[in-house]
Amino acid sequence: MYDFIDDSFSRKNSHEYILSIQVSLNGFSFCIRELSGRILCFKHIDLKISSEQFISRRFADWCNEEELLQLTYNQKQLVYSGTRFTLLPQQMESEELKSDLRELLLQTGDEEEYAENWIKEVQAKLIFVLPPEFNGTVKEKLGEVRICHIVQKLINWQNVQTDESGLLLFFDHKDLFLVVKQNKQLTLANAFKVNHANDVIYYALSVAKQLKVDLKGCKVTTGGQSRLRNSLDEQLQQHFGTVESLAAETTNSEKGETTMNDIICLI
């Protein structure tokens, strides 16, 4: 059963569609779009994977179970949600520095893999750790797929949606991804572990103070999946000028109304 599937979706026309997949320790999702961007199909499965060591095996099992993932598509993209990443400005790039970053900042083990995304908007590379054997598993199950990091998606979204200053808080359950934009420039991208709404307020205010953000002139946008979001917006409104959720796309399915702003592959 799918969370949403449009009547116009056709398996035989899959070569005209875009497949977008999201992978994290908290679950897997996929959506199928027309080239115009209209969503035709969406499905999410909640999981609790204890360690990145097990993601590749669980992902392989999931691909075997989901027949739509086996079709031929015009484009394929996989978004990985992991907390070990760093941005490297183009003017600082060198193989030696990238090696140091992977070893010192990302603490990459011998079995772990890494990937790089070029982010044109900020003229920097995003370097991030992947689960062991992940590249090989993805290629075996899906063929050629563009793998990108959740932070690249968030930076691109914020670049399009926010003109001046803003904080973007995106949740993957207890993982908080925080992206800050000031005067049309990215000034921070980081990830934090959060267990309580007060943790979120603390990190948001600490970052804002460190970067000398004008709180009353700053827009905070929240999105993603977390029980913390239920009480968060009201608390954020006590400190920041504007607080809003990611623009939601809502559809109706057999499961009832589905708000499509909680999964990164959908934005």
C-alpha positions as YAML, in Angstrom:
chain: A
units: angstrom
residues:
- id: 1
  name: MET
  ca: [0.00, 0.00, 0.00]
- id: 2
  name: TYR
  ca: [1.21, 3.49, -0.85]
- id: 3
  name: ASP
  ca: [0.71, 6.68, 1.15]
- id: 4
  name: PHE
  ca: [-0.34, 8.32, -2.09]
- id: 5
  name: ILE
  ca: [-0.68, 7.23, -5.71]
- id: 6
  name: ASP
  ca: [-2.19, 9.30, -8.50]
- id: 7
  name: ASP
  ca: [-4.67, 7.75, -10.93]
- id: 8
  name: SER
  ca: [-2.48, 8.86, -13.83]
- id: 9
  name: PHE
  ca: [0.56, 6.88, -12.66]
- id: 10
  name: SER
  ca: [1.57, 4.25, -15.23]
- id: 11
  name: ARG
  ca: [4.29, 1.64, -14.79]
- id: 12
  name: LYS
  ca: [4.87, 1.46, -18.53]
- id: 13
  name: ASN
  ca: [5.67, 5.18, -18.58]
- id: 14
  name: SER
  ca: [8.20, 5.01, -15.74]
- id: 15
  name: HIS
  ca: [11.01, 6.00, -18.15]
- id: 16
  name: GLU
  ca: [9.39, 9.45, -18.23]
- id: 17
  name: TYR
  ca: [9.42, 9.84, -14.42]
- id: 18
  name: ILE
  ca: [11.88, 10.86, -11.69]
- id: 19
  name: LEU
  ca: [12.53, 8.52, -8.76]
- id: 20
  name: SER
  ca: [13.63, 10.14, -5.50]
- id: 21
  name: ILE
  ca: [14.59, 8.08, -2.43]
- id: 22
  name: GLN
  ca: [15.36, 9.07, 1.15]
- id: 23
  name: VAL
  ca: [17.44, 6.90, 3.49]
- id: 24
  name: SER
  ca: [18.14, 7.34, 7.20]
- id: 25
  name: LEU
  ca: [18.37, 5.34, 10.42]
- id: 26
  name: ASN
  ca: [14.71, 6.21, 11.01]
- id: 27
  name: GLY
  ca: [13.25, 4.86, 7.79]
- id: 28
  name: PHE
  ca: [13.11, 4.82, 4.01]
- id: 29
  name: SER
  ca: [10.91, 6.76, 1.59]
- id: 30
  name: PHE
  ca: [10.46, 7.09, -2.12]
- id: 31
  name: CYS
  ca: [8.47, 9.35, -4.39]
- id: 32
  name: ILE
  ca: [7.88, 9.28, -8.14]
- id: 33
  name: ARG
  ca: [7.36, 12.52, -10.03]
- id: 34
  name: GLU
  ca: [6.67, 13.66, -13.52]
- id: 35
  name: LEU
  ca: [9.46, 15.73, -15.08]
- id: 36
  name: SER
  ca: [7.27, 18.77, -14.37]
- id: 37
  name: GLY
  ca: [7.59, 18.00, -10.65]
- id: 38
  name: ARG
  ca: [4.05, 16.74, -10.00]
- id: 39
  name: ILE
  ca: [4.02, 13.89, -7.48]
- id: 40
  name: LEU
  ca: [2.53, 10.63, -8.77]
- id: 41
  name: CYS
  ca: [3.40, 8.19, -6.00]
- id: 42
  name: PHE
  ca: [4.78, 8.34, -2.48]
- id: 43
  name: LYS
  ca: [5.55, 5.77, 0.21]
- id: 44
  name: HIS
  ca: [7.30, 5.98, 3.58]
- id: 45
  name: ILE
  ca: [8.26, 3.19, 5.96]
- id: 46
  name: ASP
  ca: [9.26, 3.90, 9.57]
- id: 47
  name: LEU
  ca: [12.25, 1.93, 10.83]
- id: 48
  name: LYS
  ca: [14.55, 2.02, 13.83]
- id: 49
  name: ILE
  ca: [17.94, 0.90, 12.59]
- id: 50
  name: SER
  ca: [20.35, 0.75, 15.51]
- id: 51
  name: SER
  ca: [23.53, 1.53, 13.58]
- id: 52
  name: GLU
  ca: [24.75, 2.73, 10.20]
- id: 53
  name: GLN
  ca: [26.48, -0.65, 9.92]
- id: 54
  name: PHE
  ca: [23.10, -2.25, 9.16]
- id: 55
  name: ILE
  ca: [21.65, 0.29, 6.72]
- id: 56
  name: SER
  ca: [23.01, -1.31, 3.55]
- id: 57
  name: ARG
  ca: [21.50, -4.70, 4.36]
- id: 58
  name: ARG
  ca: [18.13, -3.24, 5.32]
- id: 59
  name: PHE
  ca: [18.17, -1.06, 2.20]
- id: 60
  name: ALA
  ca: [18.83, -4.09, -0.03]
- id: 61
  name: ASP
  ca: [15.89, -5.94, 1.56]
- id: 62
  name: TRP
  ca: [13.63, -2.93, 1.06]
- id: 63
  name: CYS
  ca: [14.57, -2.61, -2.62]
- id: 64
  name: ASN
  ca: [13.74, -6.27, -3.14]
- id: 65
  name: GLU
  ca: [10.30, -5.75, -1.58]
- id: 66
  name: GLU
  ca: [9.35, -2.57, -3.48]
- id: 67
  name: GLU
  ca: [8.58, -3.50, -7.08]
- id: 68
  name: LEU
  ca: [8.33, 0.12, -8.23]
- id: 69
  name: LEU
  ca: [12.01, 0.64, -7.41]
- id: 70
  name: GLN
  ca: [12.91, -1.93, -10.07]
- id: 71
  name: LEU
  ca: [11.39, 0.04, -12.95]
- id: 72
  name: THR
  ca: [13.37, 2.14, -15.43]
- id: 73
  name: TYR
  ca: [13.35, 5.89, -14.71]
- id: 74
  name: ASN
  ca: [14.43, 9.04, -16.50]
- id: 75
  name: GLN
  ca: [16.33, 10.17, -13.40]
- id: 76
  name: LYS
  ca: [17.17, 8.60, -10.04]
- id: 77
  name: GLN
  ca: [18.24, 10.42, -6.90]
- id: 78
  name: LEU
  ca: [18.94, 9.15, -3.38]
- id: 79
  name: VAL
  ca: [19.08, 11.53, -0.41]
- id: 80
  name: TYR
  ca: [21.05, 10.30, 2.61]
- id: 81
  name: SER
  ca: [20.32, 11.74, 6.04]
- id: 82
  name: GLY
  ca: [23.48, 11.46, 8.13]
- id: 83
  name: THR
  ca: [24.97, 13.75, 10.76]
- id: 84
  name: ARG
  ca: [28.63, 13.42, 9.76]
- id: 85
  name: PHE
  ca: [29.37, 16.00, 7.09]
- id: 86
  name: THR
  ca: [31.34, 19.17, 6.47]
- id: 87
  name: LEU
  ca: [31.48, 21.94, 3.89]
- id: 88
  name: LEU
  ca: [34.73, 22.71, 2.09]
- id: 89
  name: PRO
  ca: [34.92, 26.08, 0.24]
- id: 90
  name: GLN
  ca: [36.23, 25.82, -3.30]
- id: 91
  name: GLN
  ca: [39.18, 28.14, -2.64]
- id: 92
  name: MET
  ca: [40.41, 25.82, 0.15]
- id: 93
  name: GLU
  ca: [39.99, 22.52, -1.67]
- id: 94
  name: SER
  ca: [42.91, 20.12, -1.90]
- id: 95
  name: GLU
  ca: [43.22, 16.35, -1.70]
- id: 96
  name: GLU
  ca: [45.33, 16.66, 1.44]
- id: 97
  name: LEU
  ca: [42.75, 18.82, 3.21]
- id: 98
  name: LYS
  ca: [39.89, 16.56, 2.14]
- id: 99
  name: SER
  ca: [41.76, 13.57, 3.54]
- id: 100
  name: ASP
  ca: [42.33, 15.40, 6.83]
- id: 101
  name: LEU
  ca: [38.66, 16.34, 7.06]
- id: 102
  name: ARG
  ca: [37.53, 12.79, 6.50]
- id: 103
  name: GLU
  ca: [39.95, 11.49, 9.13]
- id: 104
  name: LEU
  ca: [39.71, 14.20, 11.80]
- id: 105
  name: LEU
  ca: [36.24, 15.71, 11.47]
- id: 106
  name: LEU
  ca: [34.24, 12.78, 10.13]
- id: 107
  name: GLN
  ca: [36.17, 10.07, 12.02]
- id: 108
  name: THR
  ca: [35.85, 7.77, 9.05]
- id: 109
  name: GLY
  ca: [36.62, 4.13, 9.75]
- id: 110
  name: ASP
  ca: [38.25, 1.69, 7.35]
- id: 111
  name: GLU
  ca: [34.88, 0.19, 6.36]
- id: 112
  name: GLU
  ca: [33.06, 3.47, 5.91]
- id: 113
  name: GLU
  ca: [32.59, 5.24, 2.61]
- id: 114
  name: TYR
  ca: [32.21, 8.88, 1.77]
- id: 115
  name: ALA
  ca: [30.69, 10.98, -0.99]
- id: 116
  name: GLU
  ca: [30.92, 14.55, -2.21]
- id: 117
  name: ASN
  ca: [28.30, 17.00, -3.49]
- id: 118
  name: TRP
  ca: [29.16, 20.23, -5.28]
- id: 119
  name: ILE
  ca: [26.85, 23.03, -4.13]
- id: 120
  name: LYS
  ca: [26.93, 25.74, -6.74]
- id: 121
  name: GLU
  ca: [24.95, 28.23, -4.63]
- id: 122
  name: VAL
  ca: [27.71, 28.43, -2.02]
- id: 123
  name: GLN
  ca: [30.69, 27.44, -4.21]
- id: 124
  name: ALA
  ca: [31.64, 24.62, -1.87]
- id: 125
  name: LYS
  ca: [31.82, 20.85, -1.65]
- id: 126
  name: LEU
  ca: [29.83, 18.97, 0.94]
- id: 127
  name: ILE
  ca: [31.75, 15.90, 2.10]
- id: 128
  name: PHE
  ca: [29.79, 13.25, 3.99]
- id: 129
  name: VAL
  ca: [30.12, 9.73, 5.37]
- id: 130
  name: LEU
  ca: [28.05, 6.87, 3.96]
- id: 131
  name: PRO
  ca: [27.27, 3.53, 5.62]
- id: 132
  name: PRO
  ca: [29.66, 0.63, 4.90]
- id: 133
  name: GLU
  ca: [29.08, -1.06, 1.50]
- id: 134
  name: PHE
  ca: [26.38, 1.48, 0.66]
- id: 135
  name: ASN
  ca: [27.67, 2.56, -2.75]
- id: 136
  name: GLY
  ca: [27.89, -1.03, -3.96]
- id: 137
  name: THR
  ca: [24.47, -1.93, -2.61]
- id: 138
  name: VAL
  ca: [22.81, 1.07, -4.26]
- id: 139
  name: LYS
  ca: [24.42, 0.34, -7.62]
- id: 140
  name: GLU
  ca: [23.48, -3.33, -7.46]
- id: 141
  name: LYS
  ca: [19.85, -2.67, -6.61]
- id: 142
  name: LEU
  ca: [19.15, 0.55, -8.52]
- id: 143
  name: GLY
  ca: [21.87, 1.01, -11.11]
- id: 144
  name: GLU
  ca: [23.23, 4.51, -11.64]
- id: 145
  name: VAL
  ca: [21.84, 6.83, -8.97]
- id: 146
  name: ARG
  ca: [22.88, 10.32, -7.90]
- id: 147
  name: ILE
  ca: [23.56, 10.23, -4.15]
- id: 148
  name: CYS
  ca: [23.23, 13.54, -2.32]
- id: 149
  name: HIS
  ca: [23.13, 14.62, 1.30]
- id: 150
  name: ILE
  ca: [20.10, 16.03, 3.09]
- id: 151
  name: VAL
  ca: [21.99, 19.28, 3.80]
- id: 152
  name: GLN
  ca: [22.51, 19.89, 0.09]
- id: 153
  name: LYS
  ca: [18.74, 19.66, -0.40]
- id: 154
  name: LEU
  ca: [18.13, 22.03, 2.51]
- id: 155
  name: ILE
  ca: [20.66, 24.59, 1.29]
- id: 156
  name: ASN
  ca: [19.16, 24.52, -2.20]
- id: 157
  name: TRP
  ca: [15.63, 24.88, -0.82]
- id: 158
  name: GLN
  ca: [16.59, 27.79, 1.42]
- id: 159
  name: ASN
  ca: [18.46, 29.51, -1.39]
- id: 160
  name: VAL
  ca: [15.29, 29.51, -3.50]
- id: 161
  name: GLN
  ca: [12.77, 30.27, -0.75]
- id: 162
  name: THR
  ca: [14.51, 32.75, 1.59]
- id: 163
  name: ASP
  ca: [15.65, 36.13, 0.26]
- id: 164
  name: GLU
  ca: [17.51, 37.52, 3.25]
- id: 165
  name: SER
  ca: [18.08, 36.08, 6.77]
- id: 166
  name: GLY
  ca: [16.58, 32.87, 8.01]
- id: 167
  name: LEU
  ca: [17.05, 29.74, 10.09]
- id: 168
  name: LEU
  ca: [15.92, 26.40, 8.68]
- id: 169
  name: LEU
  ca: [15.32, 23.67, 11.27]
- id: 170
  name: PHE
  ca: [14.76, 20.26, 9.72]
- id: 171
  name: PHE
  ca: [14.20, 17.17, 11.87]
- id: 172
  name: ASP
  ca: [14.89, 13.52, 11.32]
- id: 173
  name: HIS
  ca: [13.40, 12.47, 14.64]
- id: 174
  name: LYS
  ca: [16.20, 13.21, 17.17]
- id: 175
  name: ASP
  ca: [18.57, 14.62, 14.57]
- id: 176
  name: LEU
  ca: [18.24, 18.35, 13.96]
- id: 177
  name: PHE
  ca: [19.76, 19.86, 10.81]
- id: 178
  name: LEU
  ca: [20.19, 23.62, 11.18]
- id: 179
  name: VAL
  ca: [20.97, 25.83, 8.19]
- id: 180
  name: VAL
  ca: [21.45, 29.60, 8.56]
- id: 181
  name: LYS
  ca: [21.34, 32.20, 5.80]
- id: 182
  name: GLN
  ca: [22.26, 35.86, 6.32]
- id: 183
  name: ASN
  ca: [22.25, 38.64, 3.73]
- id: 184
  name: LYS
  ca: [21.69, 36.06, 0.98]
- id: 185
  name: GLN
  ca: [24.76, 34.05, 2.09]
- id: 186
  name: LEU
  ca: [25.01, 30.67, 3.82]
- id: 187
  name: THR
  ca: [26.71, 31.18, 7.17]
- id: 188
  name: LEU
  ca: [26.20, 27.86, 8.95]
- id: 189
  name: ALA
  ca: [25.12, 24.26, 8.36]
- id: 190
  name: ASN
  ca: [25.30, 21.83, 11.26]
- id: 191
  name: ALA
  ca: [23.58, 18.88, 12.91]
- id: 192
  name: PHE
  ca: [22.64, 18.36, 16.56]
- id: 193
  name: LYS
  ca: [21.13, 15.61, 18.67]
- id: 194
  name: VAL
  ca: [17.96, 16.79, 20.42]
- id: 195
  name: ASN
  ca: [15.76, 15.07, 23.01]
- id: 196
  name: HIS
  ca: [13.55, 17.94, 24.12]
- id: 197
  name: ALA
  ca: [12.07, 21.09, 22.61]
- id: 198
  name: ASN
  ca: [14.29, 23.10, 24.96]
- id: 199
  name: ASP
  ca: [17.33, 21.59, 23.23]
- id: 200
  name: VAL
  ca: [16.11, 23.02, 19.93]
- id: 201
  name: ILE
  ca: [15.53, 26.46, 21.44]
- id: 202
  name: TYR
  ca: [18.98, 26.39, 23.01]
- id: 203
  name: TYR
  ca: [20.77, 25.51, 19.76]
- id: 204
  name: ALA
  ca: [18.75, 27.99, 17.69]
- id: 205
  name: LEU
  ca: [19.39, 30.87, 20.09]
- id: 206
  name: SER
  ca: [23.05, 29.94, 20.62]
- id: 207
  name: VAL
  ca: [23.69, 29.90, 16.88]
- id: 208
  name: ALA
  ca: [21.76, 33.15, 16.40]
- id: 209
  name: LYS
  ca: [23.78, 34.85, 19.16]
- id: 210
  name: GLN
  ca: [27.08, 33.54, 17.79]
- id: 211
  name: LEU
  ca: [26.27, 34.84, 14.30]
- id: 212
  name: LYS
  ca: [24.72, 38.07, 15.62]
- id: 213
  name: VAL
  ca: [21.38, 37.37, 13.96]
- id: 214
  name: ASP
  ca: [18.65, 39.98, 14.38]
- id: 215
  name: LEU
  ca: [16.08, 37.76, 16.12]
- id: 216
  name: LYS
  ca: [13.03, 39.92, 15.44]
- id: 217
  name: GLY
  ca: [13.96, 40.28, 11.78]
- id: 218
  name: CYS
  ca: [14.71, 36.59, 11.31]
- id: 219
  name: LYS
  ca: [12.38, 34.00, 9.80]
- id: 220
  name: VAL
  ca: [12.54, 30.46, 11.19]
- id: 221
  name: THR
  ca: [11.25, 27.63, 9.03]
- id: 222
  name: THR
  ca: [10.65, 24.16, 10.50]
- id: 223
  name: GLY
  ca: [10.12, 20.84, 8.78]
- id: 224
  name: GLY
  ca: [10.74, 17.12, 9.01]
- id: 225
  name: GLN
  ca: [9.59, 14.39, 11.36]
- id: 226
  name: SER
  ca: [9.78, 14.77, 15.12]
- id: 227
  name: ARG
  ca: [7.43, 14.64, 18.08]
- id: 228
  name: LEU
  ca: [9.17, 17.82, 19.26]
- id: 229
  name: ARG
  ca: [7.52, 19.88, 16.53]
- id: 230
  name: ASN
  ca: [4.12, 19.68, 18.24]
- id: 231
  name: SER
  ca: [5.04, 22.35, 20.81]
- id: 232
  name: LEU
  ca: [8.02, 23.94, 19.12]
- id: 233
  name: ASP
  ca: [6.59, 26.68, 16.91]
- id: 234
  name: GLU
  ca: [4.91, 28.47, 19.80]
- id: 235
  name: GLN
  ca: [8.16, 28.51, 21.78]
- id: 236
  name: LEU
  ca: [10.16, 29.74, 18.80]
- id: 237
  name: GLN
  ca: [7.68, 32.58, 18.29]
- id: 238
  name: GLN
  ca: [8.66, 33.96, 21.69]
- id: 239
  name: HIS
  ca: [12.17, 34.64, 20.37]
- id: 240
  name: PHE
  ca: [12.05, 35.08, 16.59]
- id: 241
  name: GLY
  ca: [10.15, 37.45, 14.34]
- id: 242
  name: THR
  ca: [8.48, 34.89, 12.06]
- id: 243
  name: VAL
  ca: [8.01, 31.14, 12.45]
- id: 244
  name: GLU
  ca: [6.45, 28.96, 9.76]
- id: 245
  name: SER
  ca: [6.45, 25.40, 8.48]
- id: 246
  name: LEU
  ca: [7.76, 24.25, 5.13]
- id: 247
  name: ALA
  ca: [5.17, 24.91, 2.44]
- id: 248
  name: ALA
  ca: [3.02, 21.82, 2.57]
- id: 249
  name: GLU
  ca: [1.65, 19.89, -0.36]
- id: 250
  name: THR
  ca: [-1.42, 17.96, 0.78]
- id: 251
  name: THR
  ca: [-3.06, 15.02, -0.94]
- id: 252
  name: ASN
  ca: [-5.82, 12.58, -0.11]
- id: 253
  name: SER
  ca: [-5.28, 8.84, -0.08]
- id: 254
  name: GLU
  ca: [-6.78, 5.71, 1.44]
- id: 255
  name: LYS
  ca: [-4.86, 6.54, 4.61]
- id: 256
  name: GLY
  ca: [-6.52, 9.95, 4.78]
- id: 257
  name: GLU
  ca: [-5.00, 13.36, 4.32]
- id: 258
  name: THR
  ca: [-1.22, 13.27, 3.89]
- id: 259
  name: THR
  ca: [0.90, 16.36, 4.39]
- id: 260
  name: MET
  ca: [3.89, 16.15, 2.11]
- id: 261
  name: ASN
  ca: [6.42, 18.41, 3.84]
- id: 262
  name: ASP
  ca: [7.92, 15.99, 6.34]
- id: 263
  name: ILE
  ca: [10.06, 13.92, 3.98]
- id: 264
  name: ILE
  ca: [13.11, 15.51, 2.38]
- id: 265
  name: CYS
  ca: [12.74, 13.71, -0.95]
- id: 266
  name: LEU
  ca: [9.45, 15.57, -1.42]
- id: 267
  name: ILE
  ca: [10.73, 19.15, -1.16]
...
